[in-house]
């Protein structure tokens, strides 16, 4: 499949990322006399269209991806149990159903070089990028062995090593940070890209649009990803947006965009491969990944906004079931091996609960860690 169509780039843009660079404004001399017409193409990455060999993946790579998706699923199921036992406090937003997006992304990126930032439904991406189940579970238990030393909780996973910059709780507020990280990649000329994930509900936030404009204006290595799971909390996208095709939002920023079946891990992998190559060449873009969450927005969500029939229909598209069927069809593993993978994952997740419970709570003194301090701050007096 061809890479996403690039929009025409203007030669009048301030593309130098150095602060303080003066760029003279250019006023158009002519006013158009004819109607303005627009012709843009948005590529579609459909399910079942891509295979592992086409993507440069070996059989072991496919099984590793399957294991990673299962790890996320079993981790979230266990987290829900621990929440019910009041081992986990606060909010808990499960990623069940969206595992193909996180796993496909991690497969396509250069781990340790490229950056990722997301909203509060962050467990799946953390595990996909290689964070351990131990540090993730301990964080949700509020223990010192957690990835944020027990002070972030479910919504605030961070890993400097994996270049995961959160986990953020304010809807849409982290998207400007994603663009800022992309700015840093360009400024440092390190060849990295930044993927900024946000939900369909955040697509209506002003900060998202401001950041998207700057990403295009400065031609930053950014990929802005709408994880469209159909519902912003309990509100369907069709009740919240005049334009529900989020790919079309890219028109306003002169950026290319693609629509991806977020329930197919190979479609996600291919899309991220293509868009990452564009980002490294200085072309930012938008990816709309249509997916579905099988659990509520959070643990307190009664889910009265959707019917049981809808949920049952969507379960037929389960990304893990789809992946297992692919593995069996291509004879990459038999039932015994896949069962062994599942048993191994369950043991790893169970061990993470044991680790979290044995990890101590942070000492009171740790509240002062990582706090900006200035001795002569003028307002202290």
Phi, psi and omega in degrees: 000139181293155177290158183304141181298129178276142174282160180290128182269136177280145177268006184254016185267148176283085187273348180284120184278004182287128179301144177086000181291123179274129178233121181288137177287150180240122181264127179297136184276329186247141174263132184295139179260342182255160177302144178275126180245148182232133178224105180231146179246135178243119180291153178238126177257096187273159178291144177078003184271339186238142177246168187293324181293321178300329181271003180078027183253136175276170180301319179296327177297318181296317180293326176295321177295318178298316179298319181295319178295319177295322179300315178298316182295312181292325178298314182292322177297319179290323178299321178297320177296316181293329176294318178297332178271006179063027172280333178246130182249172178077214180266154177217114181248112186273150184259011186299122182108341185250015188294335180294328181292310182295316183290318177297322178297311182297327179292324186273334183278165171267100186294138182089345179246312179278159185243153179223141174216144186213183180270207190278347177271071197250355185299316183299314180295320179300312180293322180297324181282354175110006174293147184281151175299327180299307184292330179287314181293319179298325178296319180289335175279354181074032184255158185295336179281003180284165184296334175246029177058032175078008184252359181255318181078195187304323188271359189225065173278133177223147173208110177296319182298317181273356181060041171261114186259035178109158029043091175224138188269342182268121189301119176083347187289341181274349182294320172300328176294322177301316180292325176295321177294320176298322176301317180296319178301316181291319181297319181278347181055044182264001176079004181275160174236160176239129174256122179251115182263138173211159183274170180299327179296325181288344182296346177264002181277138182300322182299327179296317182288322177297317180293320179298319178299316180292323178301317180287319183300318182262008176050057186270153179282068184239141171238114180263121189246119174269110173276090185275092179265020170083338184225126170270101193057258180243013184253120178296147180301330183287345176264352187244340186230134174291324177246105184271353174272096187292341175300324183290342178298336182294340181302321182293346181245009180056042179242149171285159178209157178221153176255131185235138171283103184284005176261001181239114187294329180286325175297319178296314181302313181297316180298315181292323175303310182296314184287330176293321177297320177296317182298319181294339177268003178095016179248103176288162183202173177239137173242123170261113179255108181275123185220194180203132176263132184273347177249176181292172178305314172219183185293340182267006185277118179282350175060038180283355183275356178223155184268160176297325180296319177298314181298320179295320179297318182290331180294339176292344180259011183313124184297330180285320176296320178298317181293318179297318179297321178297315180299317180292318181298322182266008175055042178275342178193158177258178182301322182298317181290321179293324176295323179295322177297316180297318178298319180296318179295316179299320178294321179296318180291318177300319179296328180292326176293318177299317179299314182297318182291330180275341179287133183287162172289155178298143173295153181302326183296338183290350178296339181267000179288147174058032177255131179293132183225138179221116187299321185255031179303124193294342185263001180295327181275000000 
